[in-house]
Amino acid sequence: MVEGILFIVSAPSGAGKTSLVKALLERDAELSLSVSCTTRPVRPGERDGVHYHFLVQDQFRAELAEGAFLEHAEVFGNYYGTREADVRHCIASGRDLMLEIDWQGARQVRERFPAAVGVFVLPPSVQVLEQRLRGRGTDSDDVIARRMTQAHDEMRHYDEYDYLVVNDRFETALDALAAIVSAERQRLAHQRPRLASLLGQIASE
Amino acid sequence: MVEGILFIVSAPSGAGKTSLVKALLERDAELSLSVSCTTRPVRPGERDGVHYHFLVQDQFRAELAEGAFLEHAEVFGNYYGTREADVRHCIASGRDLMLEIDWQGARQVRERFPAAVGVFVLPPSVQVLEQRLRGRGTDSDDVIARRMTQAHDEMRHYDEYDYLVVNDRFETALDALAAIVSAERQRLAHQRPRLASLLGQIASE
């Protein structure tokens, strides 16, 4: 069995990462999205095992203590994390897997999966990002300012990624993201085991 | 001005490289094909400066002695070569450039352009390659056997390339080749100068 490819996608809030990844998954039947674990309450419409694995805090902490999580974070008192076993199981089965995580999670993942392919999604400009964050409507200037600071903290790590995709026009950014996934499948290291029979024929004659 | 990307495409005869590259160039207005120099006679329908730069042997040898050629080869008494100045001029103007050359030429190019991206096009199997070479019709078994030997000599160098594209279905292979070109344009090293203004904004705040 040929291993799948692990993709990491990061972006500042407001860059449109989640919509891009969702559209890509609809297009690409060979790509899966990693399901994270969380201790936050289930929201309406969410299903356990689909949107998240919903865990109680004790269980999360127990798995954390066992080193089960590839990456994890605490946000507003809730835990979020990706189980290493889930990722290994998926790529061992030959499926390509996408992780939507922040730069800190990405660093943790790269330590254990050095072959992971990193994609950073950027807004076309800082002004556009701020407009998008304001566009949501009801938030105070303080909240917007805090989000912009967070966005900057995230964006400052763009150079830890293999690819930069600018989300100016959605369809263009989606095509770029799809091209990256497709191109990575043609890489020598990935093709070598997939084409073992053909390459064996070539080497032997 | 942001430099263009240099792509090298190699393949054994019969893999369909030339048709793929032609179709890709029709699709992708930002990509050019490098025009080689040759001393072989002009064939009907060929135009100087479009299909080749047609040179007399003395001129080719003089340029060769001056080190003007990035790569060159002699085939059946005729010279073929790519002028380094043509390549530098094209990518300096920001255009992406594709070179269709064999593994030996590819090695020579990589020495002077280490950032060049190499793509090797493979047939789905050695049997299919032989069928395609036979399919041309009128050639003797000896000629076919010699072509197969040459094809093997070329294919044995697949692992000197960044990407392997299998040309089983033409449209699938074309999509794969187009994805590689598109993905390389999103690479950090290529995006960094293109996005200098945005990335400067991010770094400064």
Chai-1 contact restraints between the chains, C-beta under 6 A:
chainA,res_idxA,chainB,res_idxB,connection_type,confidence,min_distance_angstrom,max_distance_angstrom,comment,restraint_id
A,S125,B,L198,contact,1.0,0.0,6.0,A-B,restraint_1
A,V126,B,Q201,contact,1.0,0.0,6.0,A-B,restraint_2
A,H152,B,E205,contact,1.0,0.0,6.0,A-B,restraint_3
A,M155,B,I202,contact,1.0,0.0,6.0,A-B,restraint_4
A,Y163,B,Q186,contact,1.0,0.0,6.0,A-B,restraint_5
A,Y163,B,R187,contact,1.0,0.0,6.0,A-B,restraint_6
A,L164,B,L188,contact,1.0,0.0,6.0,A-B,restraint_7
A,L164,B,Q191,contact,1.0,0.0,6.0,A-B,restraint_8
A,V165,B,Q186,contact,1.0,0.0,6.0,A-B,restraint_9
A,A176,B,Q186,contact,1.0,0.0,6.0,A-B,restraint_10
A,A179,B,A179,contact,1.0,0.0,6.0,A-B,restraint_11
A,A179,B,S182,contact,1.0,0.0,6.0,A-B,restraint_12
A,A179,B,A183,contact,1.0,0.0,6.0,A-B,restraint_13
A,I180,B,A183,contact,1.0,0.0,6.0,A-B,restraint_14
A,I180,B,Q186,contact,1.0,0.0,6.0,A-B,restraint_15
A,S182,B,A179,contact,1.0,0.0,6.0,A-B,restraint_16
A,A183,B,A179,contact,1.0,0.0,6.0,A-B,restraint_17
A,A183,B,I180,contact,1.0,0.0,6.0,A-B,restraint_18
A,A183,B,A183,contact,1.0,0.0,6.0,A-B,restraint_19
A,Q186,B,Y163,contact,1.0,0.0,6.0,A-B,restraint_20
A,Q186,B,V165,contact,1.0,0.0,6.0,A-B,restraint_21
A,Q186,B,A176,contact,1.0,0.0,6.0,A-B,restraint_22
A,Q186,B,I180,contact,1.0,0.0,6.0,A-B,restraint_23
A,R187,B,Y163,contact,1.0,0.0,6.0,A-B,restraint_24
A,L188,B,L164,contact,1.0,0.0,6.0,A-B,restraint_25
A,Q191,B,L164,contact,1.0,0.0,6.0,A-B,restraint_26
A,L198,B,S125,contact,1.0,0.0,6.0,A-B,restraint_27
A,Q201,B,V126,contact,1.0,0.0,6.0,A-B,restraint_28
A,I202,B,M155,contact,1.0,0.0,6.0,A-B,restraint_29
A,E205,B,H152,contact,1.0,0.0,6.0,A-B,restraint_30
